[in-house]
Amino acid sequence: MNLNRVSKHFLAVFLGLALAAPALAQYGGGGGTGTGGTTGTYTAPKGGYGSNTGAIVGVAAAAGVGVTYLALRHHGNIVGCVEPSSDGVKLMNEKDQNTYALVATNVSLAPGQRVALSGKKSKDDSGRPTFTVSKLVKDYGACESTSAESR
């Protein structure tokens, strides 16, 4: 498990616990064996809760869910033209202009295809970007130009 994934999971757990803490603080019932001096019944605060308390808790919970989603969502889609390479095939991602060596075990990719791929970005032992293809999202057909073969 890489450090980025561990930090995302830690963030999700931390946010969940942080957002659950206000709910624990609102619980006023007896938590013991019942032998104390109180009956364990709930007594509302003297002025009652303000009408904004529920709204604030709801907004905080929604913000926590949103942040968790953004932190954990998967960014593994690339679009570009498949090109021949000395190591097999490569693809230059149109979005970030990075060239990835493709590792496609279950997807057949031919040079000259413009495709959208789903998978995982990583780096090989020498530090070059690689993309392990898990799924062919869309085949756009033949590439319009193959002038980038020298890359």
C-alpha positions as CSV (number, residue, x, y, z in Angstrom):
1,M,0.0,0.0,0.0
2,N,1.6,3.3,-1.0
3,L,1.9,6.3,1.3
4,N,-0.7,8.4,-0.7
5,R,-3.4,5.7,-0.2
6,V,-2.6,5.3,3.5
7,S,-2.8,9.1,4.0
8,K,-6.2,9.2,2.3
9,H,-7.6,6.4,4.5
10,F,-6.2,8.1,7.6
11,L,-7.9,11.4,6.5
12,A,-11.2,9.6,6.0
13,V,-11.1,7.9,9.4
14,F,-10.0,11.2,11.1
15,L,-12.8,13.2,9.5
16,G,-15.3,10.5,10.5
17,L,-14.2,10.6,14.1
18,A,-14.0,14.4,14.2
19,L,-17.6,14.7,12.9
20,A,-18.9,12.1,15.3
21,A,-17.5,13.9,18.4
22,P,-20.3,16.5,18.5
23,A,-22.9,13.7,18.6
24,L,-21.1,12.1,21.6
25,A,-21.0,15.4,23.4
26,Q,-24.8,15.8,23.1
27,Y,-25.5,12.5,24.8
28,G,-26.5,13.2,28.4
29,G,-27.7,9.9,29.6
30,G,-26.1,7.9,32.4
31,G,-23.4,5.6,31.1
32,G,-22.7,3.6,34.2
33,T,-24.4,0.8,36.1
34,G,-27.3,3.0,37.3
35,T,-26.2,3.1,40.9
36,G,-25.3,6.8,40.9
37,G,-27.4,9.6,42.2
38,T,-29.1,10.4,38.8
39,T,-31.8,8.5,37.1
40,G,-30.2,8.7,33.7
41,T,-33.0,10.6,32.1
42,Y,-32.3,13.3,29.6
43,T,-32.8,17.0,30.5
44,A,-32.7,19.6,27.8
45,P,-30.5,22.7,28.3
46,K,-32.3,25.6,30.0
47,G,-32.7,27.7,26.8
48,G,-33.1,24.7,24.6
49,Y,-31.1,24.1,21.5
50,G,-31.0,26.9,18.9
51,S,-32.6,26.2,15.5
52,N,-29.3,26.6,13.8
53,T,-27.6,23.7,15.7
54,G,-29.1,21.0,13.5
55,A,-28.3,23.0,10.3
56,I,-24.6,23.5,11.4
57,V,-24.2,19.8,12.2
58,G,-25.8,18.9,8.8
59,V,-23.5,21.2,6.9
60,A,-20.4,20.0,8.7
61,A,-21.4,16.3,8.0
62,A,-22.0,17.1,4.3
63,A,-18.7,18.9,4.1
64,G,-16.9,15.9,5.6
65,V,-18.5,13.6,3.1
66,G,-17.6,15.9,0.3
67,V,-13.9,16.2,1.4
68,T,-13.7,12.4,1.9
69,Y,-15.1,11.8,-1.6
70,L,-12.7,14.2,-3.2
71,A,-9.7,12.6,-1.3
72,L,-10.6,9.0,-2.2
73,R,-12.0,9.2,-5.7
74,H,-10.0,7.5,-8.5
75,H,-8.2,9.6,-11.1
76,G,-7.2,6.8,-13.3
77,N,-8.5,7.8,-16.8
78,I,-6.3,8.8,-19.7
79,V,-7.1,9.7,-23.3
80,G,-4.6,9.7,-26.2
81,C,-3.1,8.0,-29.2
82,V,-1.4,4.6,-28.8
83,E,2.2,4.8,-30.3
84,P,4.8,2.1,-30.9
85,S,7.7,2.0,-28.4
86,S,10.9,-0.1,-28.0
87,D,9.2,-1.6,-24.9
88,G,5.8,-2.3,-26.5
89,V,3.3,0.6,-26.7
90,K,3.0,4.0,-25.1
91,L,0.4,6.7,-24.9
92,M,0.7,10.5,-24.5
93,N,-2.2,11.6,-22.2
94,E,-3.9,14.6,-23.9
95,K,-4.7,16.2,-20.6
96,D,-1.3,16.4,-18.8
97,Q,0.9,15.8,-21.9
98,N,2.8,12.9,-20.0
99,T,3.8,9.9,-22.0
100,Y,3.0,6.6,-20.3
101,A,4.4,3.1,-21.1
102,L,1.2,1.0,-21.3
103,V,0.9,-2.3,-19.4
104,A,-2.2,-3.9,-21.0
105,T,-2.7,-7.5,-20.0
106,N,-6.4,-7.9,-20.7
107,V,-6.9,-5.2,-23.4
108,S,-5.7,-5.3,-27.0
109,L,-4.2,-2.0,-28.1
110,A,-2.8,-1.3,-31.5
111,P,-0.6,1.6,-32.5
112,G,-2.5,4.4,-34.2
113,Q,-5.7,4.0,-32.1
114,R,-7.0,7.0,-30.1
115,V,-8.5,5.6,-26.9
116,A,-9.8,6.4,-23.5
117,L,-8.4,4.0,-20.8
118,S,-9.1,3.3,-17.2
119,G,-6.4,2.0,-14.9
120,K,-3.7,2.9,-12.5
121,K,-0.8,5.4,-13.0
122,S,2.5,4.5,-11.5
123,K,6.3,4.6,-12.2
124,D,8.6,1.8,-13.2
125,D,12.0,1.0,-11.6
126,S,13.7,3.7,-13.6
127,G,11.2,6.3,-12.7
128,R,9.3,6.5,-16.0
129,P,5.5,6.9,-15.9
130,T,3.6,3.7,-16.6
131,F,-0.2,3.1,-16.9
132,T,-1.6,-0.4,-16.1
133,V,-4.8,-0.6,-18.1
134,S,-7.8,-2.2,-16.5
135,K,-10.4,-1.3,-19.0
136,L,-10.9,0.2,-22.5
137,V,-13.4,3.0,-21.8
138,K,-13.8,4.2,-25.4
139,D,-12.2,3.6,-28.8
140,Y,-12.3,6.8,-30.8
141,G,-10.8,5.2,-34.0
142,A,-7.7,6.1,-35.8
143,C,-5.5,9.0,-34.7
144,E,-5.6,12.0,-36.9
145,S,-1.8,12.6,-36.9
146,T,1.2,10.5,-36.0
147,S,3.7,13.3,-36.0
148,A,4.6,12.6,-32.3
149,E,6.4,9.3,-33.1
150,S,9.8,10.7,-32.2
151,R,8.8,11.3,-28.5
